[in-house]
Amino acid sequence: MASSAKRRAVGLGENPEESENSSDESLEDDGDSPDGDSDVSDEEINEEVIVDFEAHTIAVNDFNGIKKLLQQLFLKAHVNTSELTDIIIQQSHVGSVIRQAEVPEDSDDEDPDEVFGFISMLNLTERKGVQCVEEVKELIMDQCEKNCPQSVTTQIEQILNDTSKSVGLLLSERFINVPPQIALPLHKQLHVCMAEAQRTNKPSGKCHYCLMISKTCKESTKSIPARGAPKEEMMFVNAEEEFFYEQATMKFHYSVQEEADSCLGGRWSFDDVPMKPFRTVMLIPADKMPAIMDKLKEYLTV
């Protein structure tokens, strides 16, 4: 898929049409400070280039790239991202990674196989008792207790513990310089992979519920309700995940402000309005997925 993206700066870039930054993808890891950027750096970041991205089967050498993206999602939460990455690689029959199609010989990128994103479905019910799976469930329940009415907390707990109806954790992470249009073929392929896994009785073949943890942001000047779902001002870093939010039967958000030093972002027209980082948890019944796919096709078809 060809896409117009801004030239990547220190390994991360921005898409001029959908630049919804979060602190997870800031220059913090590279030791650069926004205040210290030179005019030359700014010119490089603002340069538009055409980049082709391709989906590939998940492989062992994708470990570091997938783990890095998982760390950006979970931040400082007590989740074993190494073990989680191992499971994603072990069940490579479900999911894909995004890589640059062709890396020019004169490119300054050190790793031609760098992972720009990935998608996978982890069946939490099938892997009950696995450390990282229990840590993810504990994270969700802890945040649910803090941010939801008791009735919602009870419902989610019952669903997560019901072994007769499996819950799949949908993980779809990518760098912000990868446009949302690539999400459509990735989700299509994921559904094909899951159907084949179900037919051949492989892990993560069938899920009655889809659980998602999305990176979201809200303007720092806007107040956040103590309980309940985010309002319309909440922006999804992966824009297409708003369609999942619309179909979710249970949803809540929690702040990760203390885990992330900054969240400067929003769409470019917002002139980098300061943002507060959140995570939005959504539970979507499997029978809602066709409606979501229709939305993805409507808005993301190139």
C-alpha positions, -999 to +999 in steps of 0.1 A: +000+000+000+014+034-010+009+062+014+020+097+019+038+100+052+061+125+069+098+116+069+105+097+101+126+114+127+147+092+150+128+061+141+093+076+144+073+097+121+040+114+116+013+111+090+001+146+079-035+135+076-038+115+109-012+128+133-027+119+167+004+117+188+006+103+223+034+103+247+039+066+240+054+076+206+072+108+216+109+114+212+115+106+248+130+072+242+156+087+219+167+114+243+155+142+222+136+171+235+109+191+215+125+223+228+159+213+215+149+205+179+167+226+153+151+242+123+167+216+102+151+188+122+117+205+118+122+207+080+130+170+079+099+160+099+077+182+077+090+166+044+064+144+028+076+111+012+058+082-005+062+050+014+050+015+005+039-007+034+034-045+032+018-070+055+039-101+064+034-132+085+047-127+120+082-141+125+107-146+153+128-117+142+098-094+148+101-098+186+117-065+193+094-045+171+062-061+185+074-057+221+082-021+215+047-014+203+032-033+232+052-013+256+038+019+240+003+005+247+008-007+282+034+019+293+043+012+330+014-012+336+024-045+352+021-066+321+049-090+309+052-077+273+080-102+265+058-132+273+029-115+254+052-110+224+063-147+225+027-158+224+019-135+195+049-150+176+039-186+186+005-182+171+017-166+139-012-182+120-033-154+134-021-119+126+004-099+105+032-074+108+037-042+087+070-036+071+083-011+046+079-027+011+113-016-002+140+002+017+162+023-006+199+016-006+206+052+005+182+050+034+195+059+069+172+032+084+194+007+103+169-022+101+153-030+068+129-054+085+117-028+111+081-035+123+059-005+117+028-022+131+011-055+138-023-070+144-032-102+163-060-117+184-051-134+217-078-156+231-077-148+268-101-177+277-079-204+260-048-191+278-063-187+312-036-190+339-008-177+316+010-149+335+008-121+309-029-130+302-038-128+339-019-095+342-039-080+313-072-091+329-060-078+363-051-044+347-086-042+331-104-051+363-084-027+385-091+002+361-127-008+358-132-007+395-117+028+396-136+042+367-169+023+364-201+017+384-201-016+403-227-031+379-203-027+349-174-041+369-194-071+378-205-077+342-170-075+328-157-098+355-184-124+347-176-122+310-138-126+315-144-156+338-170-173+317-152-202+301-181-211+278-178-178+258-143-169+250-129-134+250-103-124+225-079-095+231-076-076+198-041-060+195-037-036+166-007-013+171+013+008+146+036+038+144+017+071+137+034+075+103+014+045+091-020+057+077-053+042+089-061+029+054-038-001+061-061-012+089-087-025+064-066-052+047-051-061+081-085-067+097-098-085+066-068-109+067-072-113+105-108-125+100-096-150+073-069-163+096-093-167+125-118-186+103-090-209+092-078-214+127-113-223+138-116-248+110-083-265+118-088-262+156-059-239+162-056-213+190-076-181+188-099-194+162-132-183+177-141-155+201-175-146+214-163-111+225-136-088+213-117-069+240-097-038+230-075-013+248-071+018+226-047+047+229-068+079+232-062+115+240-082+145+251-074+182+252-057+191+285-081+220+289-112+198+288-125+183+320-127+145+323-157+129+340-148+108+370-168+079+358-183+067+326-174+066+289-153+093+271-173+120+254-169+130+217-138+151+225-118+119+231-096+112+200-084+078+190-047+075+180-057+048+156-086+066+140-105+035+128-109+022+164-137+047+169-158+024+148-152-004+174-161+021+202-194+028+185-204-009+186-190-017+221-216-028+247-193-019+276-166+007+275-146+030+299-114+050+299-086+055+323-058+081+325-022+072+319-010+108+325+013+097+354+028+070+332+036+093+303+055+126+306+038+144+278+011+140+252+014+168+226-007+161+197-040+161+179-046+168+143-023+192+126-050+218+123-050+220+161-015+234+161-003+208+186-028+215+213-016+199+246-033+165+251-038+142+280-032+105+273-058+079+281-066+042+274-101+033+263-112-002+271-140-017+249-159-050+249-175-058+216-197-088+209-185-109+180-219-104+162-211-067+159-179-072+139-196-073+105-210-038+111-176-026+121-160-042+089-187-024+068-176+009+084-140+002+078-147-006+041-168+026+038-142+050+052-109+033+045-112+019+010-085+034-012 
